Amino acid sequence: MLATLNQIPEFTGIDRMVEWQTAPLGLVVVSQTCDAIRDSCIQVAPIVELEGDLARQAQVGRRPRYAPLAENSENSKFADLSHIMTINRGQVVTAEDGTPSPEGLVSVAAEKLFRNFVGRRFARFPFPDEVTDWCRPLTDKVAPKARHADTKPEGARLDEIKEIRVAASSGWSQPPFHLQLDFLVEPGILPEPDRDLANAERERLLSMPASSLAAEIDALRHNADEGAATMRAFAWNQLITCWVESCNGKYSQERNNGVQVHGDGRLWDLDDYPYSQALRSERLDLDYLSRSGE
């Protein structure tokens, strides 16, 4: 549902002033349907148009500020969730012919995608500062490469990871934090091994840094020789190990008041991931992870 307003008030934070922000593409309703029907006021966000890398990153969830209005990769229209406002329900209408806008949420898939993105914006878990610091090698080194996935193999592999979930074996209330990181990939990404891995193959892959492993995974994807699937599966798991061990190795207890943080990683096919584990874990959003004082 779209609103007719073409301006929304924006709090500037300067002298507690509110200024008007233009919304030439209109607004999208972010309130739940039951609330929009029952309540006299609803929440809306301006529609913005994004291009290039920013649009691609926003479409796949790497920019939680934006929620896509269509599920296809060519989409350029997004709701800007950093400027949500409350308006009177009477100010909201559908398109001129009474139907949803053709540029809006026109499919069940688009509606589900939009709903998930809005929920994610407000449901990110507040990880302890020490855990955030432990994740620095991932947030500072690996995540930025996903913005250049065409030229950065590690970024391409991170793009293939649907979600990262993390659980603390003793809970989040007090340290030490022993973390279990689960890297979830779509079915078909992680191959079934087709034979045992030879010692020489194992040693070669174990000697590779993360960047080389990421490139090797892509090369093995196009290799039809026997054993290629086995090596690709091993390389995937070793890449996850490298990423997690980088966090373990670079974490400084001294910088974090002696708090112990250690992690283990595991790669999962999305279809095999236990629901019970999902309930015990939290989604890790590498692009929007910061300490409480930042």
Phi, psi and chi 1 to 4 in degrees:
 res  aa     phi    psi   chi1   chi2   chi3   chi4
   1 MET       -  133.6 -174.6 -179.9  -64.3      -
   2 LEU  -111.8  150.9  -56.8 -179.4      -      -
   3 ALA  -101.3  155.8      -      -      -      -
   4 THR   -85.0  -13.5   56.0      -      -      -
   5 LEU   -62.8  145.2  -61.0  177.5      -      -
   6 ASN  -115.9    7.1   59.5   10.5      -      -
   7 GLN  -142.5  147.3  -75.8 -172.7  -38.9      -
   8 ILE  -134.3  149.4   61.9  171.9      -      -
   9 PRO   -74.3  143.2   25.5  -33.0      -      -
  10 GLU  -129.7  125.9  176.3 -173.3   13.4      -
  11 PHE   -78.1  121.5  175.8   64.0      -      -
  12 THR   -88.9  -19.2   64.3      -      -      -
  13 GLY    80.6   -3.3      -      -      -      -
  14 ILE  -104.0  115.9  -58.4  173.8      -      -
  15 ASP    55.6   28.4  -62.2  -32.8      -      -
  16 ARG    52.4   40.5  -55.8 -172.1   62.4   82.6
  17 MET   -96.1  150.2  -65.4  -67.7  -67.9      -
  18 VAL  -115.9  124.2  173.0      -      -      -
  19 GLU  -114.9  161.5  -63.7 -179.2   -7.4      -
  20 TRP   -89.3  132.7  -74.5   94.3      -      -
  21 GLN  -108.1  132.1  173.8 -165.4    3.3      -
  22 THR   -71.7  145.9   59.6      -      -      -
  23 ALA  -136.0   69.5      -      -      -      -
  24 PRO   -63.8  -23.0   22.7  -33.8      -      -
  25 LEU   -91.9    1.1  -61.4  178.5      -      -
  26 GLY    93.0 -171.7      -      -      -      -
  27 LEU  -125.1  157.2  -51.3  174.8      -      -
  28 VAL  -121.5  139.7   60.9      -      -      -
  29 VAL   -78.2  128.6  175.8      -      -      -
  30 VAL  -108.5   -5.9  -62.6      -      -      -
  31 SER   -66.9  151.6  -65.1      -      -      -
  32 GLN   -67.5  151.7  -67.1 -168.6   17.3      -
  33 THR   -56.5  -44.4  -57.8      -      -      -
  34 CYS   -62.5  -37.0   56.5      -      -      -
  35 ASP   -70.7  -38.3  -66.1  -27.6      -      -
  36 ALA   -65.6  -31.0      -      -      -      -
  37 ILE   -79.9  -38.9  -66.4  173.8      -      -
  38 ARG   -84.9  -40.0 -178.9 -176.1   61.2 -123.7
  39 ASP   -89.7  154.6  -61.1  -20.8      -      -
  40 SER   -80.2  -21.7   59.9      -      -      -
  41 CYS  -118.9  147.5  -66.7      -      -      -
  42 ILE  -135.5  165.2   59.3  173.7      -      -
  43 GLN  -102.6  136.5  -76.4   71.2   49.7      -
  44 VAL  -133.6  160.8  -63.7      -      -      -
  45 ALA  -135.3  147.3      -      -      -      -
  46 PRO   -71.1  147.7   26.5  -34.9      -      -
  47 ILE   -89.2  132.7  -62.6  172.6      -      -
  48 VAL  -126.8  159.5  -64.1      -      -      -
  49 GLU  -111.3  126.6 -169.8  165.2   20.5      -
  50 LEU  -114.4  155.6  -55.4  179.2      -      -
  51 GLU  -134.2  163.0  -61.4  178.2  -12.8      -
  52 GLY    59.9 -141.7      -      -      -      -
  53 ASP   -60.5  -36.8  -74.3  -15.7      -      -
  54 LEU   -62.5  -42.7 -177.1   56.9      -      -
  55 ALA   -65.2  -41.9      -      -      -      -
  56 ARG   -64.2  -43.2 -175.9 -175.3   68.0   81.3
  57 GLN   -66.4  -40.0  -66.3  160.0   20.7      -
  58 ALA   -66.5  -36.7      -      -      -      -
  59 GLN   -65.6  -31.8 -171.6   67.8   30.1      -
  60 VAL   -99.7    8.2  -61.7      -      -      -
  61 GLY    92.9   13.0      -      -      -      -
  62 ARG   -92.3    5.9  -59.7 -157.2  179.7  -79.1
  63 ARG  -135.7   81.5  -72.2  -70.6  177.1  -91.9
  64 PRO   -58.7  -13.0  -26.3   36.4      -      -
  65 ARG   -64.3  -27.0  168.7  178.3  175.3  172.4
  66 TYR  -113.9  140.9  -58.1  107.2      -      -
  67 ALA  -118.6  122.5      -      -      -      -
  68 PRO   -69.3  146.1   24.5  -32.7      -      -
  69 LEU   -97.9    0.5  -59.8 -174.4      -      -
  70 ALA  -148.4  157.0      -      -      -      -
  71 GLU   -92.1   -8.1   74.5  -83.4   18.2      -
  72 ASN   -85.0  154.7   62.8   77.7      -      -
  73 SER   -68.9  -15.0   59.5      -      -      -
  74 GLU   -88.6    0.9  -58.2  -59.2  -41.1      -
  75 ASN   -61.5  139.7  171.8   53.3      -      -
  76 SER  -124.8   -2.6   62.7      -      -      -
  77 LYS  -102.7  129.8  -60.3  -68.3 -165.1  -53.5
  78 PHE  -138.5  152.5  -63.1   82.2      -      -
  79 ALA   -86.9  130.6      -      -      -      -
  80 ASP   -89.7  100.5 -174.9  -10.8      -      -
  81 LEU   -78.1   -1.8  -58.1  178.9      -      -
  82 SER   -82.7   -6.5   67.2      -      -      -
  83 HIS  -128.5   48.5  -66.1  -62.2      -      -
  84 ILE   -75.8  138.3  -68.2  177.1      -      -
  85 MET  -137.3  164.3   67.1  164.8  -69.6      -
  86 THR  -105.6  130.8  -59.6      -      -      -
  87 ILE  -132.3  166.7   64.3  172.6      -      -
  88 ASN   -70.7  137.6 -171.8  -75.7      -      -
  89 ARG   -58.8  -28.8 -170.6  177.7   61.3 -169.7
  90 GLY   -67.1  -13.2      -      -      -      -
  91 GLN   -85.3   -1.3  -64.5  175.1  -84.2      -
  92 VAL  -106.3  132.8  177.6      -      -      -
  93 VAL  -136.5  165.3  -62.3      -      -      -
  94 THR   -87.1 -170.3   54.7      -      -      -
  95 ALA   -63.8  169.6      -      -      -      -
  96 GLU   -58.2  -33.0  -68.2 -177.9    0.5      -
  97 ASP   -90.2    8.9   60.5   -2.5      -      -
  98 GLY    85.4    2.5      -      -      -      -
  99 THR  -108.8  161.8   62.6      -      -      -
 100 PRO   -59.5  148.6  -23.6   34.3      -      -
 101 SER   -60.2  137.5  166.9      -      -      -
 102 PRO   -63.6  -16.8   22.5  -34.3      -      -
 103 GLU   -97.2    5.3  -64.2 -177.9   -6.7      -
 104 GLY   -98.5 -147.1      -      -      -      -
 105 LEU   -86.3   97.2  -53.2  176.8      -      -
 106 VAL  -108.6    6.6  -64.2      -      -      -
 107 SER  -144.3  160.0   70.1      -      -      -
 108 VAL   -62.1  -38.8  172.5      -      -      -
 109 ALA   -63.5  -41.1      -      -      -      -
 110 ALA   -67.1  -39.4      -      -      -      -
 111 GLU   -63.0  -43.7  -68.9  173.7   -3.5      -
 112 LYS   -65.3  -41.6 -177.6  176.2 -178.8 -180.0
 113 LEU   -61.5  -46.4 -174.0   66.5      -      -
 114 PHE   -62.1  -44.7 -177.7   78.0      -      -
 115 ARG   -60.5  -43.0 -177.1  170.7   63.4 -111.4
 116 ASN   -65.5  -39.2  -71.3  -17.8      -      -
 117 PHE   -68.8  -40.2  -86.9   59.6      -      -
 118 VAL   -65.0  -43.6  171.9      -      -      -
 119 GLY   -62.2  -40.6      -      -      -      -
 120 ARG   -63.2  -36.8  175.6 -167.9  174.8 -162.3
 121 ARG   -56.3  -36.5  168.5   75.2  174.1  178.1
 122 PHE  -108.1    3.7  -60.9  102.5      -      -
 123 ALA  -116.4   11.2      -      -      -      -
 124 ARG   -65.5  136.0  -64.5 -160.2  -59.1  -82.7
 125 PHE   -77.2  137.6 -176.8   74.6      -      -
 126 PRO   -84.1   87.7   30.7  -34.1      -      -
 127 PHE   -66.6  148.1  -69.7  102.1      -      -
 128 PRO   -57.6  149.3  -24.0   33.6      -      -
 129 ASP   -56.1  -36.8  -75.3  -13.2      -      -
 130 GLU   -65.5  -36.5  -62.5   82.2    7.3      -
 131 VAL   -69.1  -40.4  173.4      -      -      -
 132 THR   -58.9  -42.8  -63.2      -      -      -
 133 ASP   -66.7  -38.0 -163.7   57.0      -      -
 134 TRP   -60.0  -33.2 -178.8   89.6      -      -
 135 CYS   -79.8   -2.8  -69.9      -      -      -
 136 ARG   -51.1  -43.9  -72.3  -62.5 -171.8 -165.8
 137 PRO   -59.0  -31.8  -28.7   37.6      -      -
 138 LEU   -76.3  -44.8  -72.1  174.3      -      -
 139 THR   -73.3  -35.5   56.7      -      -      -
 140 ASP   -91.9  -28.8  -65.2  -10.6      -      -
 141 LYS  -109.7  -45.1  -59.7  -65.4 -176.0 -177.8
 142 VAL   -86.7  -50.2  179.1      -      -      -
 143 ALA   -56.1  -43.1      -      -      -      -
 144 PRO   -60.6  -25.3  -25.2   36.3      -      -
 145 LYS   -69.8  -21.8  -65.1  178.3 -179.3  178.3
 146 ALA   -66.8  -19.6      -      -      -      -
 147 ARG   -77.9   -9.1  -59.9  164.8 -165.3  167.1
 148 HIS  -131.6   47.8  -52.0  -78.0      -      -
 149 ALA   -61.4  -23.9      -      -      -      -
 150 ASP   -69.9  -25.5  -66.9  -18.4      -      -
 151 THR  -120.2  -11.0   58.5      -      -      -
 152 LYS  -114.1  107.2  -58.8  -71.5 -173.9 -179.1
 153 PRO   -56.2  -40.1  -26.3   35.0      -      -
 154 GLU   -63.9  -37.8  -79.6 -172.8  -89.9      -
 155 GLY   -64.4  -38.0      -      -      -      -
 156 ALA   -64.9  -39.9      -      -      -      -
 157 ARG   -68.1  -39.3  -59.1  -65.3   78.6   79.0
 158 LEU   -64.3  -35.0 -172.9   61.0      -      -
 159 ASP   -63.4  -28.7 -105.1    2.1      -      -
 160 GLU   -81.6   -9.8  -68.6  178.3  -41.7      -
 161 ILE   -86.3  117.6  -66.4  171.7      -      -
 162 LYS   -68.7  -38.3 -177.9   71.3  173.2  178.6
 163 GLU  -163.2  148.6 -172.7  170.6  -39.7      -
 164 ILE  -115.6  127.1  -56.1  173.6      -      -
 165 ARG  -119.9  146.3  -58.5 -163.8   64.6   82.2
 166 VAL  -136.3  137.6   58.6      -      -      -
 167 ALA  -128.1  150.2      -      -      -      -
 168 ALA  -109.1  123.1      -      -      -      -
 169 SER   -59.3  -31.5   59.9      -      -      -
 170 SER  -106.7   14.1  -60.6      -      -      -
 171 GLY    88.0  177.1      -      -      -      -
 172 TRP  -103.4   -1.3  -60.8  106.5      -      -
 173 SER   -74.0  -32.4   59.2      -      -      -
 174 GLN  -154.4  151.4   59.6 -176.8   10.0      -
 175 PRO   -74.7  168.5   27.0  -32.5      -      -
 176 PRO   -74.7  159.7   29.0  -37.0      -      -
 177 PHE  -111.3  111.5  -59.7  110.4      -      -
 178 HIS  -101.6  112.2 -169.6  142.5      -      -
 179 LEU   -98.7  142.1  -49.8  176.9      -      -
 180 GLN  -116.2  112.4  173.4   61.3   47.4      -
 181 LEU   -99.2  125.5  -80.1   79.8      -      -
 182 ASP  -110.8  120.9  -63.4  -36.0      -      -
 183 PHE  -102.0  114.2  -64.5   76.9      -      -
 184 LEU  -101.5  129.1  -78.1   56.8      -      -
 185 VAL  -121.4  153.8  -65.0      -      -      -
 186 GLU   -63.5  149.9  -66.9  -81.2    8.8      -
 187 PRO   -55.2  136.7  -26.7   35.4      -      -
 188 GLY   101.7  -20.2      -      -      -      -
 189 ILE   -73.7  -45.3  -65.2  -66.1      -      -
 190 LEU   -93.4  113.1 -173.8   61.6      -      -
 191 PRO   -77.5  158.7   30.5  -35.4      -      -
 192 GLU   -82.1  128.2  -72.2  -70.9  -22.5      -
 193 PRO   -57.7  138.2  -24.5   35.0      -      -
 194 ASP  -104.3   -3.2   52.0    4.1      -      -
 195 ARG  -172.0  173.7   63.5  164.4  171.2   78.8
 196 ASP   -70.1  149.7  -68.6  -23.2      -      -
 197 LEU   -84.0  128.5 -166.5   65.8      -      -
 198 ALA   -69.9  151.7      -      -      -      -
 199 ASN   -57.8  -41.8  -73.4  -23.4      -      -
 200 ALA   -64.6  -39.5      -      -      -      -
 201 GLU   -66.1  -41.5  -64.8  167.7  -23.2      -
 202 ARG   -62.1  -46.9 -179.2 -172.0  -57.7  -87.9
 203 GLU   -64.1  -37.6  -67.9  -57.5  -41.2      -
 204 ARG   -63.6  -45.2 -176.2  176.6   69.5   86.0
 205 LEU   -70.0  -36.4  -67.1  172.5      -      -
 206 LEU   -66.1  -24.8  -74.2  174.1      -      -
 207 SER   -83.8   -7.9   68.4      -      -      -
 208 MET   -84.0  141.8  -71.7 -176.9  174.2      -
 209 PRO   -74.3  170.9   28.4  -35.1      -      -
 210 ALA   -58.5  -42.2      -      -      -      -
 211 SER   -62.2  -39.5   56.9      -      -      -
 212 SER   -71.2  -37.6  -61.9      -      -      -
 213 LEU   -62.3  -41.7  -75.3  165.3      -      -
 214 ALA   -62.0  -40.8      -      -      -      -
 215 ALA   -70.1  -37.4      -      -      -      -
 216 GLU   -63.7  -38.1 -176.8   76.0    1.4      -
 217 ILE   -58.8  -42.7  -69.5  168.3      -      -
 218 ASP   -68.5  -40.7 -165.6   48.2      -      -
 219 ALA   -64.4  -40.8      -      -      -      -
 220 LEU   -70.2  -24.0  -71.1  168.1      -      -
 221 ARG   -60.8  -31.0 -165.4 -164.5  -48.2  -88.1
 222 HIS  -100.9   13.5  -53.7  -70.3      -      -
 223 ASN  -104.6  119.6 -171.7  -26.0      -      -
 224 ALA   -94.0    2.4      -      -      -      -
 225 ASP   -67.5  153.4  -66.4  -14.7      -      -
 226 GLU   -60.8  135.3 -178.4 -174.5    8.8      -
 227 GLY    95.0  -13.2      -      -      -      -
 228 ALA   -64.3  -39.9      -      -      -      -
 229 ALA   -65.1  -39.5      -      -      -      -
 230 THR   -62.0  -46.5  -61.9      -      -      -
 231 MET   -66.3  -35.8  -71.3 -171.1  -71.9      -
 232 ARG   -67.7  -41.2 -177.5  154.7   60.6   98.0
 233 ALA   -63.0  -41.9      -      -      -      -
 234 PHE   -66.6  -41.6 -173.2   87.5      -      -
 235 ALA   -62.2  -39.8      -      -      -      -
 236 TRP   -59.4  -49.0 -105.2  116.5      -      -
 237 ASN   -65.5  -36.1  -76.9  -76.3      -      -
 238 GLN   -70.3  -33.0 -176.6   58.6   20.2      -
 239 LEU   -62.1  -44.6  175.4   62.8      -      -
 240 ILE   -61.4  -41.7  -61.7  -56.7      -      -
 241 THR   -60.6  -43.6  -61.9      -      -      -
 242 CYS   -60.9  -44.3  -75.8      -      -      -
 243 TRP   -61.6  -47.1  -76.8  -12.9      -      -
 244 VAL   -69.4  -40.8  173.4      -      -      -
 245 GLU   -66.8  -28.6  -74.2  -55.1  -44.7      -
 246 SER   -63.3  -40.1  176.6      -      -      -
 247 CYS   -66.4  -42.6  -65.5      -      -      -
 248 ASN   -62.5  -42.8  -74.7  -29.3      -      -
 249 GLY   -72.2  -30.5      -      -      -      -
 250 LYS   -98.2   -5.4  -65.5 -176.9  178.7 -179.7
 251 TYR   -71.6  137.9  175.0   74.2      -      -
 252 SER  -114.6  112.5  169.5      -      -      -
 253 GLN   -64.4  -36.5  -77.2 -172.9 -136.0      -
 254 GLU   -60.7  -39.2  -69.4   75.0   15.5      -
 255 ARG   -71.9  -16.3 -169.9  170.9   61.4 -115.7
 256 ASN  -120.1   39.6  -71.1  -80.6      -      -
 257 ASN    56.7   33.6  -60.3  -44.6      -      -
 258 GLY    79.1    5.1      -      -      -      -
 259 VAL   -71.3  129.3  172.4      -      -      -
 260 GLN   -86.8  130.8  -63.5  179.5   16.0      -
 261 VAL  -135.9  129.2 -176.9      -      -      -
 262 HIS  -143.4  143.3 -175.3  -85.4      -      -
 263 GLY  -130.2  154.9      -      -      -      -
 264 ASP  -127.2  148.1  -64.6  -57.6      -      -
 265 GLY  -122.4  152.3      -      -      -      -
 266 ARG  -146.3  141.9 -178.5  173.4  178.5 -179.0
 267 LEU   -97.8  134.1 -171.3   63.9      -      -
 268 TRP  -128.0  139.3  -71.8   88.2      -      -
 269 ASP   -73.3  132.9 -174.7  -65.5      -      -
 270 LEU   -55.5  -35.6 -166.0   57.3      -      -
 271 ASP   -70.1  -19.7  -76.9  -11.8      -      -
 272 ASP   -99.7   -4.8  -62.7  -29.2      -      -
 273 TYR   -72.8  124.8 -167.5   60.1      -      -
 274 PRO   -68.2  136.2  -16.4   30.2      -      -
 275 TYR   -63.2  -34.5 -178.2   59.8      -      -
 276 SER   -62.2  -34.6   58.0      -      -      -
 277 GLN   -71.4  -36.0  179.6   65.9    6.9      -
 278 ALA   -61.9  -38.1      -      -      -      -
 279 LEU   -69.0  -29.6  -67.1  176.9      -      -
 280 ARG   -86.6   -9.3  -69.3 -167.2  -62.5  -91.9
 281 SER  -116.0  170.3   59.2      -      -      -
 282 GLU  -123.4  147.9  -56.6  -68.6  -16.9      -
 283 ARG   -71.4  134.7  179.6  170.5 -179.3  160.5
 284 LEU  -103.1  114.7 -178.2   63.8      -      -
 285 ASP  -102.8   99.0 -167.5  -24.2      -      -
 286 LEU   -65.4  -28.5  -64.5  179.3      -      -
 287 ASP   -77.5  -21.1  -67.3  -70.3      -      -
 288 TYR  -133.2   62.3  -76.8   80.2      -      -
 289 LEU  -122.8  120.7 -166.9   64.1      -      -
 290 SER  -147.9  155.7   61.5      -      -      -
 291 ARG   -71.0  159.8  -65.0  173.9   66.2   97.1
 292 SER   -61.7  -26.3   57.3      -      -      -
 293 GLY   -91.4    2.3      -      -      -      -
 294 GLU   -97.7      -  -64.7  177.6  -14.9      -
